[in-house]
Amino acid sequence: TTHVVSCFGTVDWTCGPDEALQVHAVGTRSVLTVLGELPSLQQALHVSSLLVLGRARGTVGNRELFVGQRFRNWYEYGKYTAEALVRESDLPIGVVRFGPILGPDPRGGRPDVRHGLPAVIPHLLAGHPVHLRHRGDFPCWVSDVTSAAQVALTALQTPIGRDTWTWFDPATPTLREVFERICRPWGRVPRIIDAPMLATLTRMLDRRLGVPRELVDYDEPWFDLATTVLDQVPRPW
């Protein structure tokens, strides 16, 4: 084995501290131990997330990890812990951070709406109003699964070494635009509004109404990400 892509982890944004740390911290340590036992390892890649930056303030790029940020949930903190462990390792392992990765479910063609931002899709398709600051007109750093896979392959072939790359759609579509594109095949125009009182109500009643936690936790701009981070990813994109 000469090259490894580690996608180890959970994508459950609602997991608790035990699951988050057992999977992302203890699990990542185990992965690093296995990698250290591979005598022919040339390059490994850790798939991380832009959510390691949590509620970061100011402009952030590829180098930063801890910027005094707070975390919305244990998933974010778990991903942060995993990346910190990888960075501390002396193995030939790099990091690629992705935003939300969207693509069809190969089993049925529909998006997986169990976790993350896609959990809001059933509400949008049902015609329910969704509150987003600035009506969702802020970048969400989204990528599609094919591009993400290509960037991972490029990281192995270049190789990435021990650097950190960030990848998202260079067109930087807003969250509103992404939701509109997702809903279009079903003939729906999502009802996205800017109503802070609605956000307050859903925070109080989210469990009773079945509203996914992600709807209220990620309803405002996330952080300022320097678009120059893409310059480190070898072209052509």
C-alpha positions, 0 to 999 in steps of 0.5 A, a space after each residue: 500500500 503506497 497511497 491512502 485516502 482516509 474518509 474515516 468519520 461520521 457525517 452526523 451533525 447532531 451526534 453527541 460528545 461521546 460519539 464525536 470524540 470516539 469516532 473522530 479522535 480515538 478513531 483517527 488515532 487508530 487510523 494514524 497508527 495503521 498508516 505508521 505500520 505501512 512500510 511503503 506508504 508514500 502519501 496519505 490524505 485526510 478528508 477534513 471539513 471547513 466546519 473545523 473553523 466553526 464560528 471563526 471570526 475574521 478572514 481564514 485560509 489554509 494555514 489556520 486551524 485554531 483561531 479562537 473559534 467556538 463550535 456549533 455542535 460536537 461534529 464540528 469539534 470532532 472534525 477539528 480534533 481529527 485534523 489537529 491529530 493529523 497535523 501533529 503526526 510526522 507521517 506523509 499525510 496532507 489535509 483537504 477541507 471540503 464544504 458541503 459535498 452534494 451529489 446523487 445517492 447512487 442507490 436511488 438518485 435522490 440526495 441523502 437528507 439525513 444529515 447536514 444542510 440537505 436535511 432542510 430539503 424536505 421542508 423546502 420541497 414541502 413549501 415551508 418557509 425557511 429563515 436564512 440571514 440575508 435570505 441565504 445570499 451568502 457563500 456556502 462553499 459547496 462542492 459536488 462529489 465528482 470534483 471533490 474526488 478529483 481533488 483528492 486524486 490530485 492530492 495523491 498524485 501531485 503530491 500534497 505532502 503535509 500541506 492543507 488544501 481547501 476546495 469548493 465551487 470556484 463560482 461560490 454560489 450562495 446557499 440560496 442558489 444551491 437550494 434553488 438548484 436542488 429544488 428545481 427538478 421537483 418544480 419547486 421554488 424554495 420559500 427562503 425569507 429573512 425573519 429573525 422571529 421565525 428562527 427564534 420560534 424554530 429554536 424553541 419548537 424544532 423537536 416538536 415541528 421536526 425541524 432539523 437542527 441544521 436549519 437554525 444552526 447554519 442560518 447565517 454567514 459562516 465565516 470569511 474564507 479567503 478565496 485565494 485558498 483555491 490557488 494552492 490546488 493545482 490546475 486545471 480544476 
